[in-house]
């Protein structure tokens, strides 16, 4: 991983980031992906300092295993995406705290239409380079009375 100091865009190398995960042949098994990603993050003590401050808004956002499982969950969030998109999501998750901190707040206090509608959502956007190609990272945060939780992230080529 390197950082472009000129404009502070995170720059990662896909193959280098994926080497830490044992996922070959298991990209369509979302439960195996969730378990492997959580195992690597725990080995890196990722969750010990899991509250990040968003620079622009001052919101404190907690990144938890639940949010990691959600971002690699079944359905439109992960299972139905291409192998390359899955790899990009896995490669960037270790950097999600930095991506949250430096992201731009796009929409705040969006209503929650889920059955447990006691929260709202905030949407953030950031850019990063994966192997010199620019991507947009969209991050969803669930805002509850007690805490703001990382909920999911999406990656799209710009």
Secondary structure, 3 states (H helix, E strand, C coil): CEEECCCCEEEECHHHHHCCCCCCCCCCCHHHHHHHHHHHHHHCCCCCCCEEECCCCCCEEECCHHHHHHHCCCHHHCCCCCHHHHHHHHHHHCCHHHHHHCCEEEEEEEECCCCCCCCEEEEEEEEEEECCEEEEEEEEEEECCCCEEEEEEEEEEC
